[in-house]
Amino acid sequence: MPNQRNSNTHRSKNQATDLSAYSAFLEDVKKRIRSAQYEALKVVNKELISLYWDLGKMIVDKQNNLGWGKAVVENMARDLQIEFPAISGFSVSNLWRMRLFYECYYANAKLAPLVREIGWTHNIVIMERCKDVLEREFYIRITQRIGWSKNVLMHQIDSRSYEKTLHS
């Protein structure tokens, strides 16, 4: 019987080692999945921001070159919502934001690529709450670097982090 006891002890150690190895393996797999999900979200975000940029540019171009007024945005919103009912984001107010987004950044070679690095809601908050170009750049860069949520970004703007940073 001593041989059977040694064999059982050996099996228990192997099972514990196998379980530990499996747990470590599973953690690595989870990290890889989360990393892939995050990278996929970044790609999707960049594409959405590029789409919104292009739509804003198209609206500006049509209004400038063809003299179209506000009705183009209202008609476009209605027609896009009919064509793409499952996709949100093409409301009249959001199309106006896309137009403003393009107008705010198209002439700024430094900020135009940076706005693609943060989410749409972050861009809207910065665009609507920050009028100064340097202030916008500050919040875009720090949001991209730190990964602030929309609420944290709004709090930082409300608490005047940009001004405090300038003074310190």
N, C-alpha and C positions, 0 to 999 in steps of 0.2 A: 503494500500500500504506500510506502514512502515515495515510490516512483510516481504514483498517481497524484499524490499531493504536490510534488514538485512540478509535475506537468500542469496541474490546475493553476498553480501560482504563476508559472511561466505564461500560460494562456491569459490570465488576468492582467499581467504586465503588458503583454502584447496588445490586448484589447484596449487598455488604457492609453498606450502609445498610439494605437490606431485612431482612437477617439480624439486624442489631442491633435494628431496630424490632420485628421478630417476637419476638426474645428478651425484650425489655422487655414486650411485649404478653403473652407467655406467662407471665411472672412475675406480672403484674397479675392474670391469670385464676387462677393458682394461689393467690394471696393471697385472692382473692374466694371461691374454693371452700373454702379452709381456714377463712375467716371464717364462711361459711355453715354449715360442719360444726360449728364450735365453738358457734355460736348455737343450732343444732338440738340439740346435746348439752345445752346449758343448759336449753332448754325441756323436753326429755325428763327431765332430772334433777329439775326443779321439779315435774313431774307425778308422778314416782315418789315423791318426798318427800311430796307432798300425799296420794297414795294411802296411803303408809305411816302418815302422820299420821291419816288417816280410819280406817284399819283399827285402829290403836291406840285411837282414840277409841271406835269401835264396840265393841271388846272391853271397854274400861273401863265403858262405859255398860251393856252387857248384864250384866256381873258386878255392878255396883252396883245396877242397877234390878231385875234378875231373880234376883239371888243365884247366878248361874252361877259355877262354880268353875274349876279348872284344866282340866277335861275339855273345855271349850268351845274352848280353844286347840289342844289335841291333835286333837280332831275336825275343827276348821276346817282345820288343816294337812293332815290326811289328805285331806279332801274337796277342798280347793283343788288339791292335787297331782294328784288324779285328774282333776279338771275341766280343769286347765291343765298338762299334763305337760311341755310344752316351756318353761315359764316357771319359772325357779328363784327362790328368795326367799321361798317360803311354808312354810318348815320351821317346826317347833315353836319352835326357838330364835329364829328371826327374827321370828316373830309376837310372842313375848315381848318382843323388842327394840322392836318397833313400839309395843307397849303402854307400855313404859318411856319410849320417845321422847315419846309424847304426854304422859304423866304428868310428865316432866321439864320440859316447856316450855309446856304449855297456859296456865298462869297467869302466864307471864312475857311481857308485851306487847312487850318489847324483843327478846327472843330468838326468840320464835315465828316471826316472819317471816325472821329471819337464818338459821335452820337450813335453810331452803329454798334457800339460796344455795350450799351446799356438798354434796358427795356423801354418799351413805348410809354408806359405810365410814368417812368422816371423822366423821360424826355419831356412829357407834357408838364409835369410838375416844375421842372427846371425852366422850361419855356415860359410858363405862365407866371411864375413867381420871381424870376430873376431877369431883370431888364438889362443889366450890364454884361457885356461880353466876357470880361474877366471873371465875374462872379459865376456865370454859366460854366465857363471852362473849369473853374475850381470844383463845382459840384459834379460835373460830368466825370472829371478825372478821379475824384475821391470815391464816387459811387462805383465806378468801374473797378477801381483798385480794391476797395474794401467790400463791395457787394452789399451796400446798404439796401434795406427794404424801402418801399415807397414811404411807409410811415416814419421810418428813421430819417430818410431824406427830408421829408416835410418838417420834422422836428428840428433838424439841423439848420434848415433855412429859416424857420421861425425863431430859432435861438441865435441867429446871425453868426453862425460859425465862420463864414467867410470874413466878415468884418473883424471878428475876434482874432482870426489867424493873421490878418493884415497888421493888426496892432501889436501882435506879439512877435 
